[in-house]
Amino acid sequence: MTASTACGHPGGEAETLFDARDPATGDAFSIVRCRRCDLAQTAPAPSEQELDSYYPQGYHSTTRRYRGGMDRVLTLVHRSRIRAIERLAGGRGSVLDIGCGPGVLINQMRSRGWRVRGTERSPSAAQQARDVFHLDVSAVDVDDLVAAGATYDAVVLWHVAEHLRAPRETIRGIARLLRPGGVLLIAVPNFGSPEARVGRAGWFHLDVPRHLVHFTPATLTAILKDSGFRPAKVSYLVPEYDLFSFVQTVENRLGLPPNLLYDVLRRPEARLRRGPSGRLQAGLAVGFAVPLTMAAAVVAPLAAAARRSATIAVYAVRTSDQRE
């Protein structure tokens, strides 16, 4: 591991937990954990240019990624999260969605009266947001927005923090973008969950090397508090992630090609796998998914009730005593 780490501590502070492979390419990586702050990371972290090669061109750029009506379900789920932000923020105002993809969430927020803006590093996804939804989406950095004096009532960082090279610095920058009392919604996979421990290299949400950082509730909370945020609400049930994560992790552990079901369900232009999958294996992945989904419908709520879910979503309020 290099001296430059996601947590900012020297690479010599890291211990190797286990090895893992990219489910799409088979490239080898390690999962390491900082002894000083407990934050887990993917090593070696690929460069920006290398990381781009791990995404197919259409991965982010379609406003409809899934088959079988899943996009319609996501609309209903988004609505409940938007309402939670509105309650904490005291109404509707301005929102910045960092890593917004094609802009589905902020398009829905705009329909509810929010003034919206998005950032997205994928040029094709940003173009989709502009062309399809006519949204203000560009590849601007958080630091540039801070320097320009921009302020917002809410910021969304939805399953983006695990992709960041320096999440602590980004979250501190977000604090400077939010007014006191503003709301940050941040969601990440839970590396401290039983599912992650059992799944290990086969855990669906590990997703090396696209996921550079692997948070537990403790490491995420520590970063938020150190950056001037007060966690106000934690959701331990993120249904569109938790149910599927259980199914895919079990199928991975059963020996099916890694994350095969995920690719089967995604539209062709949004798939990670480079080549076609065998029909027999794809059929097995779909067939096993039926009973496993029934099991997940029991397991996921129980894990959420125990606060041990595979993903977490934190609604954090920017305090007036923000640290620099």
C-alpha positions as CSV (number, residue, x, y, z in Angstrom):
1,M,0.0,0.0,0.0
2,T,1.3,3.5,-0.8
3,A,1.9,6.2,1.7
4,S,-1.1,8.1,0.4
5,T,-4.2,6.5,2.0
6,A,-7.9,7.4,2.0
7,C,-7.8,8.2,5.7
8,G,-4.7,10.3,5.5
9,H,-2.6,8.1,7.8
10,P,0.7,6.5,6.7
11,G,0.4,3.3,4.7
12,G,2.5,1.6,7.3
13,E,-0.4,1.8,9.7
14,A,-2.4,-0.6,7.6
15,E,-2.9,-4.4,8.1
16,T,-4.2,-6.7,5.4
17,L,-7.5,-8.4,6.1
18,F,-8.0,-10.5,3.0
19,D,-7.5,-10.6,-0.7
20,A,-10.3,-10.0,-3.3
21,R,-10.8,-9.9,-7.0
22,D,-12.8,-7.6,-9.3
23,P,-15.9,-9.7,-10.2
24,A,-15.8,-8.4,-13.7
25,T,-12.1,-8.6,-14.7
26,G,-10.6,-11.0,-12.1
27,D,-7.9,-8.4,-11.2
28,A,-6.4,-9.0,-7.7
29,F,-6.6,-6.5,-4.8
30,S,-6.3,-6.6,-1.0
31,I,-8.6,-5.2,1.7
32,V,-6.5,-3.4,4.3
33,R,-7.5,-1.6,7.5
34,C,-5.8,1.3,9.2
35,R,-4.7,0.4,12.7
36,R,-5.1,4.0,13.8
37,C,-8.6,4.8,12.7
38,D,-10.0,1.4,11.6
39,L,-11.0,2.6,8.1
40,A,-10.8,-0.2,5.6
41,Q,-9.6,0.4,2.1
42,T,-8.9,-1.3,-1.3
43,A,-5.2,-1.7,-2.1
44,P,-3.6,-0.8,-4.4
45,A,-6.1,2.0,-5.2
46,P,-6.1,2.4,-9.0
47,S,-5.4,5.7,-10.6
48,E,-8.2,7.8,-12.1
49,Q,-7.3,6.6,-15.6
50,E,-7.1,3.0,-14.4
51,L,-10.4,3.3,-12.6
52,D,-12.2,4.5,-15.7
53,S,-11.3,1.3,-17.4
54,Y,-13.3,-0.7,-14.8
55,Y,-16.6,0.8,-15.9
56,P,-18.3,0.1,-19.2
57,Q,-19.3,3.2,-21.2
58,G,-23.0,2.8,-20.4
59,Y,-22.7,1.9,-16.7
60,H,-23.8,5.4,-15.4
61,S,-25.3,6.9,-18.4
62,T,-28.8,5.5,-18.7
63,T,-31.8,6.8,-16.7
64,R,-33.2,3.3,-16.7
65,R,-30.7,0.7,-15.6
66,Y,-32.8,-2.2,-14.5
67,R,-35.4,-4.6,-15.8
68,G,-38.7,-5.7,-14.3
69,G,-40.1,-2.4,-13.1
70,M,-37.3,-1.8,-10.5
71,D,-37.0,1.8,-11.6
72,R,-40.6,2.4,-10.7
73,V,-40.0,1.0,-7.2
74,L,-37.0,3.3,-6.8
75,T,-39.2,6.3,-7.4
76,L,-41.4,5.4,-4.4
77,V,-38.3,4.8,-2.2
78,H,-36.7,8.1,-3.3
79,R,-39.9,9.9,-2.2
80,S,-39.6,8.8,1.4
81,R,-36.0,9.9,1.6
82,I,-36.8,13.3,0.1
83,R,-39.5,13.8,2.7
84,A,-37.0,12.9,5.5
85,I,-34.6,15.5,4.2
86,E,-37.4,18.1,4.1
87,R,-38.4,17.4,7.7
88,L,-34.9,17.8,9.0
89,A,-34.1,20.8,6.8
90,G,-37.4,22.6,7.7
91,G,-38.8,22.6,4.2
92,R,-37.5,22.7,0.6
93,G,-34.7,24.8,-0.6
94,S,-31.5,24.2,-2.6
95,V,-29.9,20.8,-3.0
96,L,-26.6,19.5,-4.4
97,D,-26.4,15.8,-5.4
98,I,-22.7,14.8,-5.5
99,G,-22.2,11.9,-7.9
100,C,-25.8,12.2,-9.2
101,G,-25.4,9.9,-12.1
102,P,-28.1,10.7,-14.7
103,G,-30.0,12.8,-12.1
104,V,-33.0,10.6,-11.3
105,L,-33.1,11.6,-7.6
106,I,-32.7,15.4,-8.1
107,N,-35.1,15.4,-11.0
108,Q,-37.7,14.0,-8.5
109,M,-36.7,16.6,-5.9
110,R,-37.1,19.4,-8.5
111,S,-40.7,18.2,-9.1
112,R,-41.3,18.8,-5.4
113,G,-40.1,22.3,-5.5
114,W,-36.3,22.0,-4.8
115,R,-33.7,24.1,-6.6
116,V,-31.3,21.4,-7.7
117,R,-27.8,21.0,-8.9
118,G,-25.7,17.9,-9.5
119,T,-22.0,16.9,-10.0
120,E,-21.0,13.8,-11.9
121,R,-17.5,12.7,-13.0
122,S,-18.9,10.4,-15.8
123,P,-19.3,12.7,-18.9
124,S,-21.9,10.3,-20.4
125,A,-24.0,10.3,-17.2
126,A,-23.8,14.1,-16.9
127,Q,-24.9,14.5,-20.5
128,Q,-27.8,12.2,-19.9
129,A,-28.9,14.4,-16.9
130,R,-28.7,17.5,-19.1
131,D,-30.3,16.0,-22.2
132,V,-33.1,13.9,-20.6
133,F,-34.0,15.9,-17.5
134,H,-32.5,19.3,-18.4
135,L,-30.7,19.5,-15.1
136,D,-27.7,21.6,-14.1
137,V,-25.1,18.8,-13.9
138,S,-21.3,19.1,-14.4
139,A,-18.0,17.6,-13.3
140,V,-17.2,20.4,-10.9
141,D,-15.3,19.5,-7.7
142,V,-16.5,20.3,-4.2
143,D,-13.5,22.5,-3.5
144,D,-14.4,24.6,-6.6
145,L,-17.9,25.1,-5.3
146,V,-16.6,26.1,-1.9
147,A,-14.3,28.6,-3.5
148,A,-17.2,30.0,-5.5
149,G,-19.1,30.7,-2.3
150,A,-21.9,28.3,-3.1
151,T,-24.2,27.3,-0.2
152,Y,-27.0,24.7,0.0
153,D,-29.8,23.6,2.3
154,A,-29.1,19.9,1.6
155,V,-26.4,17.7,0.0
156,V,-26.8,14.1,-1.1
157,L,-23.9,11.7,-1.2
158,W,-25.8,8.5,-2.1
159,H,-23.4,5.5,-2.3
160,V,-20.6,7.7,-3.5
161,A,-18.4,8.0,-0.4
162,E,-17.1,4.5,-0.9
163,H,-15.7,5.6,-4.3
164,L,-13.8,8.6,-2.9
165,R,-10.0,8.7,-2.6
166,A,-10.2,11.1,0.4
167,P,-13.7,10.9,1.9
168,R,-12.8,12.9,5.1
169,E,-11.7,15.9,3.0
170,T,-14.7,15.7,0.8
171,I,-17.1,15.6,3.8
172,R,-15.3,18.5,5.3
173,G,-15.8,20.4,2.1
174,I,-19.5,19.5,2.1
175,A,-19.8,21.0,5.6
176,R,-18.5,24.3,4.2
177,L,-21.1,24.1,1.4
178,L,-24.1,23.6,3.8
179,R,-25.7,26.4,5.8
180,P,-25.9,25.7,9.6
181,G,-28.8,23.3,10.1
182,G,-28.4,22.0,6.5
183,V,-28.8,18.3,5.9
184,L,-26.4,15.8,4.5
185,L,-27.8,12.4,3.4
186,I,-25.0,9.9,3.0
187,A,-25.4,6.2,2.3
188,V,-22.7,3.6,2.3
189,P,-22.3,-0.2,2.4
190,N,-21.8,-1.5,6.0
191,F,-18.4,-3.3,6.1
192,G,-19.1,-4.1,9.8
193,S,-22.3,-6.1,9.0
194,P,-22.5,-9.8,9.5
195,E,-23.2,-10.1,5.7
196,A,-19.9,-8.5,5.0
197,R,-18.0,-10.7,7.4
198,V,-19.6,-13.9,6.1
199,G,-19.3,-12.8,2.4
200,R,-15.7,-11.5,2.7
201,A,-14.3,-11.4,-0.9
202,G,-17.7,-12.6,-2.2
203,W,-19.7,-9.8,-0.5
204,F,-21.7,-8.0,-3.2
205,H,-20.9,-4.6,-1.8
206,L,-17.2,-5.1,-1.7
207,D,-17.0,-4.4,-5.4
208,V,-13.2,-3.9,-5.7
209,P,-11.7,-1.8,-7.2
210,R,-14.6,0.5,-7.8
211,H,-15.2,0.7,-4.0
212,L,-12.0,2.3,-2.7
213,V,-13.2,2.7,1.0
214,H,-15.2,0.3,3.2
215,F,-17.0,2.0,6.1
216,T,-18.5,0.7,9.3
217,P,-21.0,2.8,11.2
218,A,-18.3,3.7,13.7
219,T,-15.8,4.9,11.1
220,L,-18.4,6.9,9.2
221,T,-19.8,8.5,12.3
222,A,-16.3,9.5,13.4
223,I,-15.7,11.2,10.1
224,L,-19.1,13.0,10.2
225,K,-18.6,14.3,13.7
226,D,-15.0,15.4,13.0
227,S,-16.3,17.3,10.0
228,G,-18.9,19.3,11.9
229,F,-22.0,17.1,11.5
230,R,-24.5,15.7,14.0
231,P,-26.0,12.4,12.9
232,A,-29.8,13.0,13.4
233,K,-31.2,9.8,11.9
234,V,-29.8,6.5,10.7
235,S,-31.7,4.2,8.4
236,Y,-30.7,0.6,8.7
237,L,-33.0,-0.7,6.0
238,V,-32.2,0.4,2.4
239,P,-34.5,-2.1,0.7
240,E,-33.3,-1.7,-2.9
241,Y,-29.8,-2.6,-1.7
242,D,-30.3,-4.9,1.3
243,L,-32.6,-7.5,-0.3
244,F,-30.5,-7.9,-3.4
245,S,-27.2,-7.8,-1.6
246,F,-28.2,-10.8,0.5
247,V,-29.3,-12.7,-2.6
248,Q,-26.2,-11.9,-4.6
249,T,-23.8,-12.5,-1.8
250,V,-25.3,-16.0,-1.1
251,E,-25.1,-16.8,-4.9
252,N,-21.4,-15.7,-4.9
253,R,-20.7,-17.9,-1.9
254,L,-22.4,-20.8,-3.7
255,G,-19.9,-20.6,-6.5
256,L,-21.8,-18.9,-9.3
257,P,-19.8,-16.4,-11.4
258,P,-19.3,-13.3,-9.1
259,N,-22.2,-10.9,-9.3
260,L,-23.8,-12.7,-12.2
261,L,-27.4,-11.9,-11.2
262,Y,-26.6,-8.2,-10.9
263,D,-25.5,-8.2,-14.6
264,V,-28.4,-10.3,-15.7
265,L,-30.8,-7.8,-14.2
266,R,-29.1,-4.7,-15.6
267,R,-29.7,-3.5,-19.1
268,P,-27.0,-4.5,-21.5
269,E,-25.3,-1.1,-21.7
270,A,-25.1,-0.9,-17.9
271,R,-23.4,-4.3,-17.3
272,L,-20.0,-4.7,-15.8
273,R,-19.2,-8.1,-17.2
274,R,-17.3,-7.9,-20.5
275,G,-18.4,-11.0,-22.2
276,P,-21.7,-13.0,-22.4
277,S,-22.7,-15.3,-19.6
278,G,-23.7,-18.9,-20.2
279,R,-27.4,-19.4,-20.3
280,L,-27.3,-22.3,-17.8
281,Q,-25.4,-20.2,-15.2
282,A,-27.7,-17.2,-15.9
283,G,-30.7,-19.4,-15.5
284,L,-29.4,-20.8,-12.2
285,A,-28.7,-17.3,-10.9
286,V,-32.3,-16.3,-11.7
287,G,-33.8,-19.5,-10.3
288,F,-31.9,-19.4,-7.0
289,A,-32.9,-15.7,-6.7
290,V,-36.6,-16.7,-6.1
291,P,-36.2,-18.6,-2.8
292,L,-33.2,-16.4,-1.7
293,T,-35.4,-13.3,-2.1
294,M,-38.0,-14.9,0.2
295,A,-35.2,-15.5,2.7
296,A,-33.9,-12.0,2.3
297,A,-37.3,-10.6,3.0
298,V,-37.0,-12.1,6.5
299,V,-33.3,-11.6,7.1
300,A,-33.0,-8.0,6.0
301,P,-35.6,-6.6,8.4
302,L,-34.2,-8.6,11.2
303,A,-30.7,-7.3,10.5
304,A,-32.1,-3.7,10.3
305,A,-33.9,-4.2,13.6
306,A,-30.6,-5.3,15.2
307,R,-28.7,-2.3,13.4
308,R,-26.5,-4.8,11.6
309,S,-27.8,-4.2,8.0
310,A,-25.6,-4.5,4.9
311,T,-26.0,-0.8,4.1
312,I,-26.7,2.3,6.2
313,A,-28.1,5.8,5.3
314,V,-27.3,8.6,7.7
315,Y,-29.1,12.0,7.8
316,A,-26.6,14.4,9.4
317,V,-27.2,18.0,10.3
318,R,-24.5,20.6,9.9
319,T,-23.7,22.1,13.3
320,S,-22.7,25.7,13.8
321,D,-19.4,24.7,15.4
322,Q,-18.0,23.2,12.2
323,R,-14.3,22.2,12.4
324,E,-11.8,23.2,9.8
